[in-house]
Structure formats: C-alpha cells, structure tokens
C-alpha cells in the first residue's frame, strides 16, 4: 500500500492534508477523492452562489497523482 494526501481547494484557499491515507490502488484513490469532493460540496455549497472546489491528491513523494474540480454557479432563470 502507498500513502496518499488529499489537499482540498475552496475558491483558491488550500487546506493541506498532513495525515494521509494508506490505499491499495488507483481506483481506491479515485473513490476517496470523489467522496471527499462530494462531502466538501455538501458542507460549503448551501448558501453559495459561485464556488470552485477541488481535491488534489499527492503521493508520499509529493507527486500529484490526481486532481478533481467542481465548479458551481447559480443562474437565476429570467435574470
């Protein structure tokens, strides 16, 4: 298993993961990144009108192995 770190981005503000997770393979890394992004979105999107969220995954050698991004924008119909 390898150690992976899941750093989150919220409108350019980065929160670094200094604990990480031991994961067996890339599909597991991808699943954790997707779940982390969804949980972040659930926490911060209510009440937002425009937001850019992301999760960047680095390995134990500090190489980026995966990045995710979610762009959210409220568009009012007829406005």
C-alpha positions as a Python dict, from the first residue, in 0.01 Angstrom:
ca = {
    (1, 'X'): (0, 0, 0),
    (2, 'X'): (103, 358, -56),
    (3, 'X'): (35, 677, 137),
    (4, 'X'): (-180, 946, -31),
    (5, 'X'): (-259, 1300, 80),
    (6, 'X'): (-587, 1472, -10),
    (7, 'X'): (-548, 1852, -21),
    (8, 'X'): (-873, 2048, -64),
    (9, 'X'): (-929, 2372, -251),
    (10, 'X'): (-1214, 2617, -190),
    (11, 'X'): (-1208, 2925, -414),
    (12, 'X'): (-829, 2911, -420),
    (13, 'X'): (-783, 2853, -47),
    (14, 'X'): (-589, 2530, 8),
    (15, 'X'): (-620, 2307, 312),
    (16, 'X'): (-335, 2059, 322),
    (17, 'X'): (-377, 1703, 445),
    (18, 'X'): (-80, 1621, 664),
    (19, 'X'): (-210, 1281, 779),
    (20, 'X'): (-289, 1098, 455),
    (21, 'X'): (-433, 753, 394),
    (22, 'X'): (-280, 419, 305),
    (23, 'X'): (-461, 296, -5),
    (24, 'X'): (-407, -17, -214),
    (25, 'X'): (-454, 114, -569),
    (26, 'X'): (-560, 397, -801),
    (27, 'X'): (-932, 307, -801),
    (28, 'X'): (-932, 346, -421),
    (29, 'X'): (-755, 684, -452),
    (30, 'X'): (-1011, 799, -709),
    (31, 'X'): (-1303, 686, -490),
    (32, 'X'): (-1170, 870, -183),
    (33, 'X'): (-1106, 1187, -388),
    (34, 'X'): (-1461, 1180, -529),
    (35, 'X'): (-1614, 1121, -187),
    (36, 'X'): (-1402, 1397, -33),
    (37, 'X'): (-1511, 1642, -303),
    (38, 'X'): (-1878, 1550, -256),
    (39, 'X'): (-1854, 1593, 122),
    (40, 'X'): (-1684, 1931, 80),
    (41, 'X'): (-1959, 2039, -158),
    (42, 'X'): (-2230, 1935, 89),
    (43, 'X'): (-2061, 2144, 358),
    (44, 'X'): (-1999, 2467, 166),
    (45, 'X'): (-2238, 2496, -130),
    (46, 'X'): (-2565, 2569, 53),
    (47, 'X'): (-2592, 2946, 54),
    (48, 'X'): (-2322, 2987, -212),
    (49, 'X'): (-2382, 3145, -550),
    (50, 'X'): (-2048, 3070, -713),
    (51, 'X'): (-1773, 2839, -591),
    (52, 'X'): (-1479, 2642, -726),
    (53, 'X'): (-1390, 2334, -521),
    (54, 'X'): (-1124, 2072, -572),
    (55, 'X'): (-928, 1786, -423),
    (56, 'X'): (-565, 1736, -523),
    (57, 'X'): (-407, 1402, -436),
    (58, 'X'): (-32, 1367, -380),
    (59, 'X'): (166, 1053, -311),
    (60, 'X'): (430, 1009, -42),
    (61, 'X'): (691, 1159, -279),
    (62, 'X'): (475, 1474, -314),
    (63, 'X'): (388, 1394, -677),
    (64, 'X'): (35, 1490, -782),
    (65, 'X'): (-143, 1174, -892),
    (66, 'X'): (-499, 1304, -932),
    (67, 'X'): (-689, 1629, -927),
    (68, 'X'): (-1064, 1687, -916),
    (69, 'X'): (-1264, 2005, -960),
    (70, 'X'): (-1623, 2111, -915),
    (71, 'X'): (-1749, 2443, -1048),
    (72, 'X'): (-2077, 2566, -900),
    (73, 'X'): (-2273, 2867, -1020),
    (74, 'X'): (-2629, 2971, -953),
    (75, 'X'): (-2806, 3109, -1258),
    (76, 'X'): (-3147, 3260, -1193),
    (77, 'X'): (-3393, 3193, -1474),
    (78, 'X'): (-3509, 3510, -1646),
    (79, 'X'): (-3242, 3726, -1485),
}
